[in-house]
Amino acid sequence: MARDESKIPAIADGHFTCDANDPASFDQAVSLIARQADGIDLMVYAIGGIKANLIEKMPLEDWQSTFNINLHGAFYATRAGLDLMNKDGHLMFIGAYPEKIILPRMSAYTSAKSALASYVSILRKEQRKLKVTLVRPPAVNTPFWVNVPFNMPDYALSAQSVAESVYLHYDKGIGEELNL
């Protein structure tokens, strides 16, 4: 899965479309994977998004969508894919540094990413036979910034460099947190 599927590298065995607002889409994607593959070695949940607003002005739909994209979708993907994970499989989730984004208009995003960190910690304890990693990049240069109420920092990483770091972490067989 990617924001722009044309940018998925040829090395990927396949890609499937999911909608974080539709839990059934994850079940459908995993069903397609099951027909085409013997299992999953690596699943990366890299879906993220934001609807920034003051708490008193935040439409309920924006709050829910931000949680669906950043947290609930991670659960849907995990639940749908666990039975297909190969022995020594690896689950990775793109998180954030929520302690650095406790800012006005960021309540939904910061809360969802904080909850994702807790979710991944619990998942790691429940799925001891799998590697489970929370990837915590700083700012990443993606279309995400269109909806953020401040400028993208100069130190923002490219999406490509984050993807390369994720792959190197996977290649090393490490299942702990990856702070970029």
C-alpha positions as CSV (number, residue, x, y, z in Angstrom):
1,M,0.0,0.0,0.0
2,A,1.2,3.5,-0.7
3,R,-0.2,7.0,-1.3
4,D,1.1,6.7,-4.9
5,E,1.0,3.0,-6.0
6,S,3.2,3.8,-9.0
7,K,6.1,4.4,-6.5
8,I,6.0,0.9,-5.0
9,P,9.3,-0.7,-5.9
10,A,9.4,-3.7,-8.3
11,I,10.9,-5.8,-5.5
12,A,7.5,-5.8,-3.7
13,D,5.6,-9.0,-4.3
14,G,2.3,-7.2,-4.6
15,H,0.3,-4.3,-3.4
16,F,-3.3,-4.1,-2.4
17,T,-5.7,-1.2,-1.7
18,C,-7.2,-0.7,1.7
19,D,-9.3,2.1,3.2
20,A,-8.7,2.8,6.9
21,N,-12.3,3.9,7.2
22,D,-13.5,0.5,5.9
23,P,-12.4,-2.5,8.1
24,A,-13.7,-4.9,5.5
25,S,-11.2,-3.6,2.9
26,F,-8.3,-5.1,5.0
27,D,-10.0,-8.5,5.1
28,Q,-10.5,-8.3,1.3
29,A,-6.9,-7.4,0.7
30,V,-5.6,-10.2,2.9
31,S,-7.9,-12.6,1.1
32,L,-6.3,-11.6,-2.2
33,I,-2.9,-12.0,-0.6
34,A,-3.8,-15.5,0.6
35,R,-4.6,-16.5,-2.9
36,Q,-1.3,-15.3,-4.3
37,A,1.3,-16.0,-1.6
38,D,2.4,-18.6,0.8
39,G,2.3,-16.1,3.6
40,I,3.5,-12.7,4.7
41,D,7.1,-12.0,5.8
42,L,6.8,-8.3,6.3
43,M,3.8,-6.1,6.8
44,V,4.3,-2.3,7.1
45,Y,1.4,-0.2,8.2
46,A,2.4,3.2,6.8
47,I,-1.0,4.8,6.4
48,G,-1.2,8.2,8.1
49,G,-3.1,11.4,7.9
50,I,-4.3,14.4,9.8
51,K,-7.3,16.7,10.1
52,A,-5.9,19.5,12.3
53,N,-8.3,21.8,14.1
54,L,-8.9,23.3,17.6
55,I,-10.7,20.8,19.8
56,E,-13.9,23.0,20.1
57,K,-14.0,23.3,16.3
58,M,-13.1,19.7,15.3
59,P,-15.9,18.1,13.4
60,L,-16.6,14.6,14.7
61,E,-16.0,13.1,11.3
62,D,-12.4,14.6,11.2
63,W,-11.6,13.2,14.7
64,Q,-12.9,9.8,13.7
65,S,-11.1,9.8,10.4
66,T,-7.8,10.8,12.0
67,F,-8.1,7.9,14.5
68,N,-9.2,5.5,11.7
69,I,-6.2,6.3,9.6
70,N,-3.5,6.4,12.3
71,L,-4.7,3.8,14.8
72,H,-7.8,1.8,13.9
73,G,-6.4,0.8,10.5
74,A,-3.3,-0.6,12.2
75,F,-5.6,-2.9,14.2
76,Y,-7.7,-3.8,11.1
77,A,-4.5,-4.7,9.2
78,T,-3.1,-6.7,12.1
79,R,-6.3,-8.6,12.7
80,A,-6.7,-9.4,9.1
81,G,-3.1,-10.4,8.5
82,L,-2.0,-12.3,11.6
83,D,-3.0,-15.7,10.3
84,L,-1.0,-15.2,7.2
85,M,2.2,-14.1,8.9
86,N,5.1,-16.5,8.3
87,K,7.2,-17.9,11.1
88,D,9.6,-15.1,12.2
89,G,7.3,-12.6,10.3
90,H,7.7,-8.9,11.0
91,L,5.0,-6.3,11.6
92,M,6.0,-2.7,11.4
93,F,4.0,0.4,12.1
94,I,4.9,4.0,11.2
95,G,4.4,6.1,14.3
96,A,5.6,9.5,15.4
97,Y,7.2,11.3,18.3
98,P,3.9,12.4,19.9
99,E,5.7,14.0,22.8
100,K,7.1,16.5,20.3
101,I,3.7,17.4,18.8
102,I,1.6,18.4,21.8
103,L,0.5,21.5,20.0
104,P,-2.7,23.4,19.3
105,R,-4.9,21.8,16.6
106,M,-2.9,18.6,16.8
107,S,-5.1,16.8,19.4
108,A,-6.5,14.0,17.2
109,Y,-3.3,13.2,15.5
110,T,-1.1,13.3,18.6
111,S,-3.7,11.2,20.6
112,A,-3.9,8.6,17.8
113,K,-0.1,8.3,17.4
114,S,0.2,8.0,21.2
115,A,-2.3,5.2,21.2
116,L,-0.6,3.5,18.3
117,A,2.6,3.3,20.4
118,S,0.7,1.6,23.3
119,Y,-1.0,-0.7,20.8
120,V,2.3,-1.8,19.3
121,S,3.8,-2.4,22.8
122,I,0.9,-4.7,23.7
123,L,1.0,-6.4,20.3
124,R,4.7,-7.2,20.8
125,K,3.9,-8.9,24.1
126,E,0.9,-10.8,22.7
127,Q,2.7,-11.9,19.5
128,R,6.1,-13.1,20.9
129,K,6.8,-15.3,17.9
130,L,6.7,-12.4,15.6
131,K,8.9,-9.3,15.4
132,V,6.8,-6.1,16.0
133,T,8.4,-2.7,15.5
134,L,7.2,0.8,16.0
135,V,9.1,3.1,13.5
136,R,9.4,6.6,14.8
137,P,10.5,9.0,12.1
138,P,10.8,12.7,12.6
139,A,8.9,14.8,10.0
140,V,8.7,13.1,6.6
141,N,8.3,15.0,3.4
142,T,5.0,13.7,2.1
143,P,1.6,15.3,1.1
144,F,0.7,14.9,4.8
145,W,1.9,18.5,5.3
146,V,-0.9,20.0,3.2
147,N,-3.2,19.5,6.3
148,V,-0.7,20.5,9.0
149,P,-1.1,24.0,10.5
150,F,2.6,24.8,10.4
151,N,5.5,24.5,7.9
152,M,7.3,21.3,7.3
153,P,10.7,21.5,9.1
154,D,13.9,21.7,7.1
155,Y,15.1,18.4,8.7
156,A,12.2,16.4,7.2
157,L,13.3,13.0,5.9
158,S,12.3,11.8,2.4
159,A,9.8,9.0,2.2
160,Q,12.4,7.0,0.3
161,S,15.0,7.3,3.2
162,V,12.3,6.2,5.7
163,A,11.5,3.2,3.5
164,E,15.2,2.3,3.2
165,S,15.6,2.5,7.0
166,V,12.5,0.2,7.4
167,Y,13.9,-2.3,5.0
168,L,17.4,-2.3,6.6
169,H,15.8,-2.8,10.0
170,Y,13.8,-5.7,8.6
171,D,16.8,-7.2,6.9
172,K,18.7,-7.2,10.2
173,G,15.9,-9.1,11.8
174,I,15.4,-6.7,14.6
175,G,12.0,-6.5,16.3
176,E,12.5,-3.5,18.6
177,E,11.5,0.1,18.2
178,L,13.2,2.0,15.4
179,N,13.9,5.7,16.1
180,L,15.0,7.6,13.1
